[in-house]
């Protein structure tokens, strides 16, 4: 059996996603796979963060004679064990980690902020009426004294 390492197309219309797989060379593009070796998502904004590979398994399959397709070969050359873009990939993944929580955090505080602010605002609002009441009674006392005289 001639084993090939190639991309298996997944995802939906206008949102492609690929898995890097070891497959029988006679199998159809999206057919049965022997093993999944990683993924490639061309829609990720950071170019070097688009690929994730199981480097040990890729090396194994290449060691036993599996032939990569053209695109799979390019991805393995860049992001494999001794890849040319490994440092850029690590930096891009770090940037994505720092960027990803920001949109989620921006949406979460909007939903969580009112309950968190309400308890904090209530003691402040309770303290304010007491001080206003004290100030108001102090102001009313001098006003009442001249009118009573």
DOLUM-798533 format. One record per atom (N, C-alpha, C): residue number from 1; atom name; x, y, z. Coordinates in pm, 1 decimal. Example, Ala and Ser with C-alpha at 12.3 -4.5 7.8 and 13.67 -1.06 7.14 Angstrom:
% residues 2
<site 1; "N"; <1319.0; -569.0; 780.0>>
<site 1; "CA"; <1230.0; -450.0; 780.0>>
<site 1; "C"; <1320.0; -330.0; 780.0>>
<site 2; "N"; <1285.0; -225.0; 708.0>>
<site 2; "CA"; <1367.0; -106.0; 714.0>>
<site 2; "C"; <1290.0; 3.0; 787.0>>
//
This chain:
% residues 149
<site 1; "N"; <85.4; -116.7; 0.0>>
<site 1; "CA"; <0.0; 0.0; 0.0>>
<site 1; "C"; <90.3; 123.4; 0.0>>
<site 2; "N"; <62.0; 216.5; -91.5>>
<site 2; "CA"; <138.4; 341.4; -99.9>>
<site 2; "C"; <70.9; 445.9; -10.9>>
<site 3; "N"; <141.6; 484.7; 95.3>>
<site 3; "CA"; <85.4; 581.8; 189.4>>
<site 3; "C"; <125.6; 721.6; 145.8>>
<site 4; "N"; <27.7; 810.3; 147.1>>
<site 4; "CA"; <50.5; 952.1; 113.9>>
<site 4; "C"; <13.3; 1036.1; 235.5>>
<site 5; "N"; <83.1; 1145.5; 251.2>>
<site 5; "CA"; <45.6; 1244.6; 352.4>>
<site 5; "C"; <-14.7; 1359.8; 274.6>>
<site 6; "N"; <-142.4; 1382.8; 295.8>>
<site 6; "CA"; <-209.6; 1488.6; 221.0>>
<site 6; "C"; <-319.8; 1552.7; 303.2>>
<site 7; "N"; <-377.5; 1657.1; 247.5>>
<site 7; "CA"; <-480.0; 1733.6; 317.6>>
<site 7; "C"; <-618.7; 1676.2; 288.2>>
<site 8; "N"; <-699.0; 1668.5; 392.8>>
<site 8; "CA"; <-838.0; 1625.4; 381.4>>
<site 8; "C"; <-923.8; 1749.0; 404.8>>
<site 9; "N"; <-1005.1; 1786.0; 307.4>>
<site 9; "CA"; <-1083.4; 1908.2; 318.0>>
<site 9; "C"; <-1206.3; 1886.4; 405.0>>
<site 10; "N"; <-1225.1; 1981.6; 496.2>>
<site 10; "CA"; <-1340.8; 1978.0; 584.1>>
<site 10; "C"; <-1396.4; 2119.5; 592.3>>
<site 11; "N"; <-1486.2; 2143.1; 684.3>>
<site 11; "CA"; <-1542.7; 2276.5; 700.6>>
<site 11; "C"; <-1670.3; 2291.4; 621.0>>
<site 12; "N"; <-1708.9; 2416.7; 597.9>>
<site 12; "CA"; <-1832.5; 2442.9; 525.4>>
<site 12; "C"; <-1803.0; 2533.6; 407.3>>
<site 13; "N"; <-1904.8; 2571.9; 337.9>>
<site 13; "CA"; <-1889.0; 2657.5; 221.9>>
<site 13; "C"; <-1829.6; 2791.7; 265.5>>
<site 14; "N"; <-1730.0; 2838.6; 194.5>>
<site 14; "CA"; <-1661.0; 2964.9; 220.2>>
<site 14; "C"; <-1588.4; 2966.4; 354.2>>
<site 15; "N"; <-1571.2; 2851.2; 418.5>>
<site 15; "CA"; <-1496.4; 2842.9; 545.0>>
<site 15; "C"; <-1421.4; 2710.9; 548.4>>
<site 16; "N"; <-1317.3; 2698.9; 463.0>>
<site 16; "CA"; <-1246.8; 2570.8; 454.9>>
<site 16; "C"; <-1159.6; 2544.6; 577.7>>
<site 17; "N"; <-1137.9; 2417.3; 601.7>>
<site 17; "CA"; <-1052.9; 2370.2; 709.0>>
<site 17; "C"; <-995.2; 2238.3; 662.1>>
<site 18; "N"; <-866.9; 2215.8; 686.4>>
<site 18; "CA"; <-803.2; 2094.9; 635.8>>
<site 18; "C"; <-737.7; 2017.8; 749.0>>
<site 19; "N"; <-735.9; 1886.4; 734.9>>
<site 19; "CA"; <-661.4; 1801.0; 826.6>>
<site 19; "C"; <-550.1; 1734.2; 747.2>>
<site 20; "N"; <-432.2; 1732.8; 804.1>>
<site 20; "CA"; <-318.7; 1665.1; 743.1>>
<site 20; "C"; <-327.3; 1518.9; 784.6>>
<site 21; "N"; <-337.9; 1429.9; 689.6>>
<site 21; "CA"; <-364.0; 1289.2; 719.2>>
<site 21; "C"; <-269.9; 1197.0; 643.7>>
<site 22; "N"; <-244.9; 1082.1; 702.4>>
<site 22; "CA"; <-177.5; 973.1; 633.6>>
<site 22; "C"; <-288.0; 885.8; 575.4>>
<site 23; "N"; <-290.0; 870.4; 442.4>>
<site 23; "CA"; <-396.1; 794.9; 375.9>>
<site 23; "C"; <-337.2; 700.3; 272.1>>
<site 24; "N"; <-416.6; 601.2; 235.1>>
<site 24; "CA"; <-381.0; 514.4; 123.7>>
<site 24; "C"; <-387.5; 600.4; -1.9>>
<site 25; "N"; <-288.9; 593.0; -84.8>>
<site 25; "CA"; <-281.0; 675.2; -205.0>>
<site 25; "C"; <-397.9; 656.9; -299.8>>
<site 26; "N"; <-468.0; 543.7; -291.3>>
<site 26; "CA"; <-581.8; 516.7; -380.4>>
<site 26; "C"; <-712.8; 568.6; -324.2>>
<site 27; "N"; <-714.4; 613.8; -198.8>>
<site 27; "CA"; <-837.4; 661.3; -135.0>>
<site 27; "C"; <-875.0; 799.4; -188.3>>
<site 28; "N"; <-1004.0; 831.7; -189.2>>
<site 28; "CA"; <-1045.5; 965.1; -233.5>>
<site 28; "C"; <-997.6; 1073.4; -136.0>>
<site 29; "N"; <-1003.0; 1197.9; -181.7>>
<site 29; "CA"; <-950.3; 1309.8; -103.2>>
<site 29; "C"; <-1008.2; 1315.0; 37.8>>
<site 30; "N"; <-1138.0; 1299.5; 49.5>>
<site 30; "CA"; <-1203.2; 1307.7; 180.0>>
<site 30; "C"; <-1242.2; 1170.5; 232.6>>
<site 31; "N"; <-1173.6; 1069.2; 185.5>>
<site 31; "CA"; <-1208.1; 932.8; 224.2>>
<site 31; "C"; <-1145.7; 890.4; 355.3>>
<site 32; "N"; <-1140.4; 757.1; 372.9>>
<site 32; "CA"; <-1090.7; 698.4; 496.5>>
<site 32; "C"; <-941.7; 728.8; 513.5>>
<site 33; "N"; <-904.0; 762.1; 636.6>>
<site 33; "CA"; <-764.4; 794.4; 665.2>>
<site 33; "C"; <-704.3; 687.3; 755.0>>
<site 34; "N"; <-572.9; 677.2; 750.0>>
<site 34; "CA"; <-502.3; 586.4; 839.0>>
<site 34; "C"; <-480.2; 656.8; 973.0>>
<site 35; "N"; <-432.8; 781.4; 966.0>>
<site 35; "CA"; <-405.7; 857.5; 1088.0>>
<site 35; "C"; <-408.9; 1007.4; 1056.9>>
<site 36; "N"; <-462.9; 1084.4; 1150.2>>
<site 36; "CA"; <-461.8; 1230.0; 1136.7>>
<site 36; "C"; <-335.2; 1283.6; 1201.8>>
<site 37; "N"; <-263.5; 1367.8; 1127.3>>
<site 37; "CA"; <-132.6; 1414.5; 1172.0>>
<site 37; "C"; <-129.3; 1562.2; 1210.0>>
<site 38; "N"; <-236.8; 1633.0; 1187.1>>
<site 38; "CA"; <-238.4; 1775.0; 1220.5>>
<site 38; "C"; <-352.9; 1844.0; 1149.2>>
<site 39; "N"; <-348.9; 1977.6; 1152.2>>
<site 39; "CA"; <-454.9; 2054.4; 1087.7>>
<site 39; "C"; <-398.7; 2181.1; 1026.3>>
<site 40; "N"; <-473.2; 2235.6; 930.9>>
<site 40; "CA"; <-438.4; 2360.2; 862.7>>
<site 40; "C"; <-566.8; 2439.2; 845.5>>
<site 41; "N"; <-571.3; 2558.6; 905.9>>
<site 41; "CA"; <-689.2; 2644.6; 896.8>>
<site 41; "C"; <-649.5; 2773.7; 826.4>>
<site 42; "N"; <-680.7; 2787.6; 697.3>>
<site 42; "CA"; <-638.4; 2907.0; 623.6>>
<site 42; "C"; <-711.5; 3034.8; 664.4>>
<site 43; "N"; <-813.2; 3024.5; 748.8>>
<site 43; "CA"; <-888.8; 3142.8; 788.8>>
<site 43; "C"; <-833.3; 3209.6; 915.1>>
<site 44; "N"; <-732.3; 3151.9; 978.6>>
<site 44; "CA"; <-670.8; 3212.6; 1096.8>>
<site 44; "C"; <-595.7; 3337.8; 1052.5>>
<site 45; "N"; <-614.1; 3450.8; 1121.5>>
<site 45; "CA"; <-551.2; 3575.4; 1076.6>>
<site 45; "C"; <-398.7; 3574.3; 1082.7>>
<site 46; "N"; <-339.9; 3505.0; 1178.1>>
<site 46; "CA"; <-194.1; 3495.4; 1187.7>>
<site 46; "C"; <-147.0; 3383.1; 1095.9>>
<site 47; "N"; <-71.3; 3417.3; 993.1>>
<site 47; "CA"; <-29.4; 3319.9; 893.2>>
<site 47; "C"; <46.6; 3203.1; 955.1>>
<site 48; "N"; <138.8; 3231.3; 1044.8>>
<site 48; "CA"; <220.6; 3124.3; 1100.8>>
<site 48; "C"; <149.6; 3043.6; 1207.9>>
<site 49; "N"; <30.0; 3082.5; 1247.5>>
<site 49; "CA"; <-45.2; 3006.6; 1347.9>>
<site 49; "C"; <-150.5; 2917.8; 1283.3>>
<site 50; "N"; <-149.9; 2906.4; 1154.4>>
<site 50; "CA"; <-253.3; 2830.2; 1083.4>>
<site 50; "C"; <-234.0; 2680.5; 1090.4>>
<site 51; "N"; <-112.9; 2634.5; 1118.8>>
<site 51; "CA"; <-81.9; 2492.0; 1111.2>>
<site 51; "C"; <-47.3; 2437.5; 1249.4>>
<site 52; "N"; <-102.5; 2321.5; 1280.8>>
<site 52; "CA"; <-60.5; 2245.7; 1398.5>>
<site 52; "C"; <-29.1; 2104.1; 1351.6>>
<site 53; "N"; <87.2; 2054.9; 1389.8>>
<site 53; "CA"; <129.7; 1921.5; 1346.4>>
<site 53; "C"; <169.8; 1836.1; 1466.3>>
<site 54; "N"; <148.0; 1705.6; 1451.1>>
<site 54; "CA"; <202.8; 1607.2; 1544.6>>
<site 54; "C"; <336.8; 1566.1; 1484.4>>
<site 55; "N"; <441.3; 1637.3; 1521.8>>
<site 55; "CA"; <571.8; 1621.6; 1456.7>>
<site 55; "C"; <627.0; 1480.3; 1464.5>>
<site 56; "N"; <609.6; 1414.5; 1579.2>>
<site 56; "CA"; <664.3; 1278.8; 1593.3>>
<site 56; "C"; <598.3; 1183.5; 1494.0>>
<site 57; "N"; <466.3; 1197.0; 1481.4>>
<site 57; "CA"; <393.9; 1107.7; 1390.6>>
<site 57; "C"; <423.4; 1138.8; 1244.6>>
<site 58; "N"; <441.7; 1264.5; 1211.0>>
<site 58; "CA"; <479.1; 1301.8; 1073.5>>
<site 58; "C"; <615.3; 1241.8; 1041.7>>
<site 59; "N"; <710.3; 1254.6; 1136.4>>
<site 59; "CA"; <843.1; 1198.0; 1115.7>>
<site 59; "C"; <836.5; 1046.3; 1099.7>>
<site 60; "N"; <749.4; 982.0; 1177.8>>
<site 60; "CA"; <734.8; 837.1; 1165.3>>
<site 60; "C"; <689.8; 799.8; 1024.5>>
<site 61; "N"; <583.2; 865.0; 976.1>>
<site 61; "CA"; <529.3; 830.1; 845.3>>
<site 61; "C"; <627.7; 860.9; 733.7>>
<site 62; "N"; <700.7; 969.7; 746.6>>
<site 62; "CA"; <803.2; 997.8; 646.0>>
<site 62; "C"; <914.7; 894.0; 653.2>>
<site 63; "N"; <944.8; 847.1; 773.7>>
<site 63; "CA"; <1048.9; 745.7; 792.2>>
<site 63; "C"; <1013.7; 610.8; 732.6>>
<site 64; "N"; <885.7; 577.0; 728.7>>
<site 64; "CA"; <845.2; 447.8; 671.8>>
<site 64; "C"; <810.0; 459.8; 524.3>>
<site 65; "N"; <833.5; 576.0; 464.7>>
<site 65; "CA"; <819.4; 587.9; 320.3>>
<site 65; "C"; <696.0; 658.8; 269.5>>
<site 66; "N"; <619.1; 722.4; 354.7>>
<site 66; "CA"; <501.3; 795.2; 307.0>>
<site 66; "C"; <546.2; 917.6; 226.1>>
<site 67; "N"; <476.6; 943.3; 117.3>>
<site 67; "CA"; <509.4; 1055.7; 29.6>>
<site 67; "C"; <412.3; 1170.5; 55.0>>
<site 68; "N"; <462.0; 1288.7; 90.3>>
<site 68; "CA"; <370.8; 1402.0; 110.7>>
<site 68; "C"; <326.4; 1461.9; -22.7>>
<site 69; "N"; <204.5; 1513.1; -24.8>>
<site 69; "CA"; <158.9; 1588.5; -141.9>>
<site 69; "C"; <236.0; 1719.9; -145.8>>
<site 70; "N"; <218.9; 1798.2; -251.5>>
<site 70; "CA"; <293.8; 1922.8; -263.8>>
<site 70; "C"; <266.3; 2016.4; -146.4>>
<site 71; "N"; <140.6; 2045.4; -119.8>>
<site 71; "CA"; <105.4; 2138.0; -11.2>>
<site 71; "C"; <144.3; 2081.2; 125.0>>
<site 72; "N"; <122.8; 1952.2; 146.3>>
<site 72; "CA"; <161.2; 1890.1; 272.5>>
<site 72; "C"; <312.1; 1897.4; 291.1>>
<site 73; "N"; <387.3; 1879.9; 185.4>>
<site 73; "CA"; <533.2; 1891.2; 192.4>>
<site 73; "C"; <578.3; 2030.4; 233.2>>
<site 74; "N"; <511.3; 2132.0; 178.9>>
<site 74; "CA"; <543.8; 2269.8; 215.4>>
<site 74; "C"; <515.9; 2293.1; 363.6>>
<site 75; "N"; <401.2; 2246.8; 412.1>>
<site 75; "CA"; <365.6; 2264.5; 553.0>>
<site 75; "C"; <461.7; 2190.3; 645.1>>
<site 76; "N"; <501.0; 2069.4; 606.0>>
<site 76; "CA"; <594.5; 1991.6; 687.2>>
<site 76; "C"; <731.5; 2058.8; 688.2>>
<site 77; "N"; <774.0; 2112.6; 574.8>>
<site 77; "CA"; <903.5; 2181.3; 567.4>>
<site 77; "C"; <905.0; 2304.1; 657.3>>
<site 78; "N"; <794.2; 2377.2; 662.4>>
<site 78; "CA"; <788.5; 2499.4; 742.4>>
<site 78; "C"; <766.3; 2471.7; 891.1>>
<site 79; "N"; <675.1; 2379.3; 923.7>>
<site 79; "CA"; <631.0; 2362.3; 1061.9>>
<site 79; "C"; <656.8; 2224.0; 1119.8>>
<site 80; "N"; <734.6; 2141.4; 1050.1>>
<site 80; "CA"; <768.5; 2008.2; 1099.6>>
<site 80; "C"; <873.1; 2015.3; 1209.9>>
<site 81; "N"; <939.1; 1902.4; 1236.9>>
<site 81; "CA"; <1035.4; 1894.4; 1346.2>>
<site 81; "C"; <1147.6; 1996.3; 1331.5>>
<site 82; "N"; <1209.6; 2003.8; 1217.6>>
<site 82; "CA"; <1318.0; 2099.9; 1193.2>>
<site 82; "C"; <1269.8; 2209.0; 1098.7>>
<site 83; "N"; <1149.5; 2257.4; 1121.0>>
<site 83; "CA"; <1087.1; 2353.7; 1031.1>>
<site 83; "C"; <1157.3; 2488.3; 1026.6>>
<site 84; "N"; <1138.3; 2558.3; 916.7>>
<site 84; "CA"; <1201.1; 2688.2; 897.3>>
<site 84; "C"; <1123.8; 2800.5; 964.8>>
<site 85; "N"; <998.2; 2777.0; 1001.4>>
<site 85; "CA"; <913.5; 2882.2; 1059.1>>
<site 85; "C"; <867.7; 2851.0; 1202.1>>
<site 86; "N"; <940.2; 2768.0; 1273.8>>
<site 86; "CA"; <895.7; 2728.4; 1408.1>>
<site 86; "C"; <894.9; 2845.7; 1506.0>>
<site 87; "N"; <994.9; 2931.0; 1502.1>>
<site 87; "CA"; <998.4; 3046.6; 1591.9>>
<site 87; "C"; <883.8; 3142.2; 1561.7>>
<site 88; "N"; <860.7; 3168.5; 1432.6>>
<site 88; "CA"; <749.9; 3256.4; 1394.4>>
<site 88; "C"; <616.9; 3196.6; 1436.3>>
<site 89; "N"; <606.2; 3063.4; 1429.6>>
<site 89; "CA"; <482.6; 2997.1; 1469.1>>
<site 89; "C"; <457.1; 3014.3; 1618.4>>
<site 90; "N"; <560.3; 2999.6; 1699.7>>
<site 90; "CA"; <544.1; 3016.7; 1844.5>>
<site 90; "C"; <501.9; 3159.8; 1877.0>>
<site 91; "N"; <565.0; 3256.6; 1811.7>>
<site 91; "CA"; <529.6; 3397.1; 1834.8>>
<site 91; "C"; <385.2; 3424.4; 1792.3>>
<site 92; "N"; <345.6; 3370.0; 1677.8>>
<site 92; "CA"; <209.2; 3391.7; 1627.9>>
<site 92; "C"; <106.9; 3327.6; 1721.6>>
<site 93; "N"; <137.2; 3210.1; 1773.7>>
<site 93; "CA"; <45.1; 3145.2; 1867.5>>
<site 93; "C"; <33.0; 3225.9; 1995.8>>
<site 94; "N"; <142.0; 3283.4; 2042.8>>
<site 94; "CA"; <136.3; 3368.2; 2162.0>>
<site 94; "C"; <50.9; 3492.2; 2137.3>>
<site 95; "N"; <67.5; 3553.0; 2019.2>>
<site 95; "CA"; <-13.6; 3670.7; 1986.4>>
<site 95; "C"; <-161.2; 3634.9; 1982.1>>
<site 96; "N"; <-193.0; 3518.0; 1928.4>>
<site 96; "CA"; <-333.1; 3475.2; 1922.5>>
<site 96; "C"; <-388.4; 3447.9; 2061.4>>
<site 97; "N"; <-307.4; 3392.2; 2150.2>>
<site 97; "CA"; <-354.3; 3366.7; 2286.5>>
<site 97; "C"; <-388.8; 3496.7; 2356.6>>
<site 98; "N"; <-306.4; 3598.6; 2334.5>>
<site 98; "CA"; <-332.4; 3728.0; 2397.9>>
<site 98; "C"; <-447.4; 3800.3; 2330.2>>
<site 99; "N"; <-468.8; 3776.2; 2202.0>>
<site 99; "CA"; <-575.3; 3842.8; 2128.2>>
<site 99; "C"; <-709.3; 3775.2; 2151.5>>
<site 100; "N"; <-713.2; 3643.9; 2162.1>>
<site 100; "CA"; <-838.6; 3570.0; 2174.4>>
<site 100; "C"; <-918.4; 3605.7; 2298.9>>
<site 101; "N"; <-859.9; 3613.0; 2416.9>>
<site 101; "CA"; <-940.3; 3645.4; 2534.6>>
<site 101; "C"; <-999.1; 3786.0; 2530.2>>
<site 102; "N"; <-937.2; 3878.6; 2459.5>>
<site 102; "CA"; <-986.2; 4016.6; 2455.8>>
<site 102; "C"; <-1128.1; 4025.9; 2399.5>>
<site 103; "N"; <-1157.9; 3967.9; 2281.7>>
<site 103; "CA"; <-1296.2; 3976.1; 2234.7>>
<site 103; "C"; <-1392.5; 3901.7; 2325.6>>
<site 104; "N"; <-1351.6; 3787.7; 2377.6>>
<site 104; "CA"; <-1438.8; 3712.8; 2467.7>>
<site 104; "C"; <-1456.4; 3789.5; 2598.3>>
<site 105; "N"; <-1350.2; 3851.0; 2645.6>>
<site 105; "CA"; <-1358.5; 3928.5; 2768.9>>
<site 105; "C"; <-1442.3; 4053.7; 2748.5>>
<site 106; "N"; <-1435.8; 4110.6; 2629.4>>
<site 106; "CA"; <-1515.3; 4229.7; 2601.7>>
<site 106; "C"; <-1664.6; 4195.7; 2602.8>>
<site 107; "N"; <-1698.5; 4077.7; 2555.8>>
<site 107; "CA"; <-1838.9; 4036.9; 2555.9>>
<site 107; "C"; <-1882.1; 3994.2; 2696.5>>
<site 108; "N"; <-1795.3; 3927.5; 2770.4>>
<site 108; "CA"; <-1830.5; 3878.6; 2902.6>>
<site 108; "C"; <-1855.6; 3989.7; 3004.1>>
<site 109; "N"; <-1770.2; 4093.0; 3013.7>>
<site 109; "CA"; <-1798.1; 4195.5; 3113.2>>
<site 109; "C"; <-1929.7; 4266.7; 3088.5>>
<site 110; "N"; <-1971.0; 4276.7; 2965.0>>
<site 110; "CA"; <-2100.0; 4340.4; 2937.9>>
<site 110; "C"; <-2211.8; 4258.8; 3001.7>>
<site 111; "N"; <-2198.7; 4127.8; 2997.4>>
<site 111; "CA"; <-2299.8; 4041.6; 3057.6>>
<site 111; "C"; <-2279.6; 4030.0; 3208.2>>
<site 112; "N"; <-2153.6; 4028.5; 3253.3>>
<site 112; "CA"; <-2126.0; 4008.1; 3394.7>>
<site 112; "C"; <-2109.9; 4138.8; 3470.6>>
<site 113; "N"; <-2086.5; 4248.0; 3403.3>>
<site 113; "CA"; <-2058.0; 4374.8; 3470.3>>
<site 113; "C"; <-2174.6; 4425.8; 3554.7>>
<site 114; "N"; <-2299.8; 4424.5; 3507.3>>
<site 114; "CA"; <-2406.5; 4477.0; 3591.5>>
<site 114; "C"; <-2420.4; 4404.9; 3725.1>>
<site 115; "N"; <-2415.8; 4270.4; 3732.4>>
<site 115; "CA"; <-2423.7; 4207.6; 3863.1>>
<site 115; "C"; <-2302.5; 4241.5; 3949.8>>
<site 116; "N"; <-2183.7; 4250.6; 3889.7>>
<site 116; "CA"; <-2064.1; 4280.6; 3967.2>>
<site 116; "C"; <-2067.4; 4425.4; 4015.8>>
<site 117; "N"; <-2117.5; 4516.0; 3932.8>>
<site 117; "CA"; <-2121.9; 4656.6; 3970.2>>
<site 117; "C"; <-2238.1; 4685.7; 4064.4>>
<site 118; "N"; <-2347.0; 4613.3; 4053.5>>
<site 118; "CA"; <-2464.8; 4639.9; 4134.6>>
<site 118; "C"; <-2435.8; 4624.5; 4283.7>>
<site 119; "N"; <-2371.8; 4514.8; 4330.0>>
<site 119; "CA"; <-2341.3; 4507.1; 4472.3>>
<site 119; "C"; <-2244.6; 4617.7; 4514.4>>
<site 120; "N"; <-2149.4; 4650.0; 4429.3>>
<site 120; "CA"; <-2054.1; 4754.6; 4463.7>>
<site 120; "C"; <-2124.1; 4890.3; 4464.7>>
<site 121; "N"; <-2221.1; 4909.0; 4376.1>>
<site 121; "CA"; <-2290.7; 5036.6; 4367.9>>
<site 121; "C"; <-2391.2; 5051.4; 4482.5>>
<site 122; "N"; <-2451.2; 4942.4; 4527.0>>
<site 122; "CA"; <-2551.4; 4950.0; 4633.2>>
<site 122; "C"; <-2493.5; 5002.1; 4764.8>>
<site 123; "N"; <-2378.9; 4952.5; 4812.0>>
<site 123; "CA"; <-2325.6; 5008.5; 4935.3>>
<site 123; "C"; <-2291.5; 5156.7; 4919.2>>
<site 124; "N"; <-2243.1; 5193.0; 4802.1>>
<site 124; "CA"; <-2211.5; 5333.3; 4779.1>>
<site 124; "C"; <-2339.7; 5415.3; 4777.8>>
<site 125; "N"; <-2446.5; 5361.4; 4718.2>>
<site 125; "CA"; <-2572.1; 5435.1; 4713.8>>
<site 125; "C"; <-2637.6; 5439.4; 4852.5>>
<site 126; "N"; <-2615.3; 5333.0; 4932.4>>
<site 126; "CA"; <-2668.0; 5334.3; 5068.7>>
<site 126; "C"; <-2592.9; 5435.4; 5154.8>>
<site 127; "N"; <-2462.5; 5445.6; 5133.8>>
<site 127; "CA"; <-2382.6; 5539.8; 5211.3>>
<site 127; "C"; <-2417.6; 5682.9; 5172.4>>
<site 128; "N"; <-2445.1; 5706.2; 5046.2>>
<site 128; "CA"; <-2475.7; 5841.3; 4999.8>>
<site 128; "C"; <-2605.8; 5893.8; 5060.5>>
<site 129; "N"; <-2715.3; 5817.6; 5065.9>>
<site 129; "CA"; <-2835.9; 5871.2; 5127.6>>
<site 129; "C"; <-2817.6; 5902.6; 5275.7>>
<site 130; "N"; <-2738.5; 5822.6; 5347.4>>
<site 130; "CA"; <-2715.9; 5852.3; 5489.0>>
<site 130; "C"; <-2644.8; 5985.4; 5505.4>>
<site 131; "N"; <-2542.2; 6007.4; 5424.2>>
<site 131; "CA"; <-2469.8; 6134.0; 5434.6>>
<site 131; "C"; <-2557.8; 6249.1; 5387.2>>
<site 132; "N"; <-2640.6; 6223.3; 5285.9>>
<site 132; "CA"; <-2732.5; 6328.1; 5238.2>>
<site 132; "C"; <-2837.5; 6357.6; 5344.8>>
<site 133; "N"; <-2884.8; 6253.4; 5411.9>>
<site 133; "CA"; <-2985.1; 6272.5; 5516.2>>
<site 133; "C"; <-2926.3; 6354.0; 5631.0>>
<site 134; "N"; <-2804.1; 6322.0; 5670.9>>
<site 134; "CA"; <-2738.1; 6395.6; 5778.3>>
<site 134; "C"; <-2716.8; 6540.2; 5738.0>>
<site 135; "N"; <-2668.6; 6559.8; 5613.5>>
<site 135; "CA"; <-2645.5; 6695.6; 5564.4>>
<site 135; "C"; <-2776.6; 6770.3; 5552.8>>
<site 136; "N"; <-2882.4; 6703.4; 5509.7>>
<site 136; "CA"; <-3012.7; 6768.4; 5494.7>>
<site 136; "C"; <-3068.9; 6807.2; 5631.3>>
<site 137; "N"; <-3051.9; 6721.0; 5732.8>>
<site 137; "CA"; <-3103.6; 6753.3; 5866.0>>
<site 137; "C"; <-3025.0; 6869.3; 5926.5>>
<site 138; "N"; <-2894.2; 6873.2; 5898.4>>
<site 138; "CA"; <-2814.9; 6984.7; 5949.0>>
<site 138; "C"; <-2858.0; 7115.4; 5882.1>>
<site 139; "N"; <-2889.3; 7107.6; 5753.6>>
<site 139; "CA"; <-2932.1; 7227.4; 5681.5>>
<site 139; "C"; <-3070.6; 7271.1; 5727.7>>
<site 140; "N"; <-3157.7; 7178.0; 5756.4>>
<site 140; "CA"; <-3293.0; 7212.6; 5796.5>>
<site 140; "C"; <-3297.1; 7269.2; 5938.2>>
<site 141; "N"; <-3209.6; 7225.8; 6024.1>>
<site 141; "CA"; <-3209.3; 7274.2; 6161.5>>
<site 141; "C"; <-3184.5; 7425.4; 6168.7>>
<site 142; "N"; <-3082.2; 7479.2; 6098.0>>
<site 142; "CA"; <-3064.4; 7623.6; 6105.4>>
<site 142; "C"; <-3179.9; 7697.5; 6041.5>>
<site 143; "N"; <-3240.1; 7642.1; 5939.0>>
<site 143; "CA"; <-3352.9; 7710.3; 5873.4>>
<site 143; "C"; <-3473.5; 7713.9; 5965.4>>
<site 144; "N"; <-3495.2; 7603.9; 6036.1>>
<site 144; "CA"; <-3610.6; 7596.7; 6125.7>>
<site 144; "C"; <-3591.8; 7689.4; 6246.4>>
<site 145; "N"; <-3471.9; 7704.9; 6294.5>>
<site 145; "CA"; <-3445.5; 7788.3; 6411.9>>
<site 145; "C"; <-3484.4; 7934.7; 6385.3>>
<site 146; "N"; <-3443.1; 7997.7; 6272.5>>
<site 146; "CA"; <-3483.4; 8136.8; 6251.4>>
<site 146; "C"; <-3634.9; 8150.5; 6231.8>>
<site 147; "N"; <-3700.6; 8057.0; 6168.4>>
<site 147; "CA"; <-3842.4; 8070.5; 6146.2>>
<site 147; "C"; <-3920.3; 8053.1; 6276.3>>
<site 148; "N"; <-3867.4; 7970.7; 6367.7>>
<site 148; "CA"; <-3933.2; 7955.2; 6497.5>>
<site 148; "C"; <-3915.8; 8080.0; 6582.6>>
<site 149; "N"; <-3811.4; 8154.6; 6567.3>>
<site 149; "CA"; <-3786.3; 8272.3; 6650.3>>
<site 149; "C"; <-3869.4; 8385.8; 6614.1>>
//
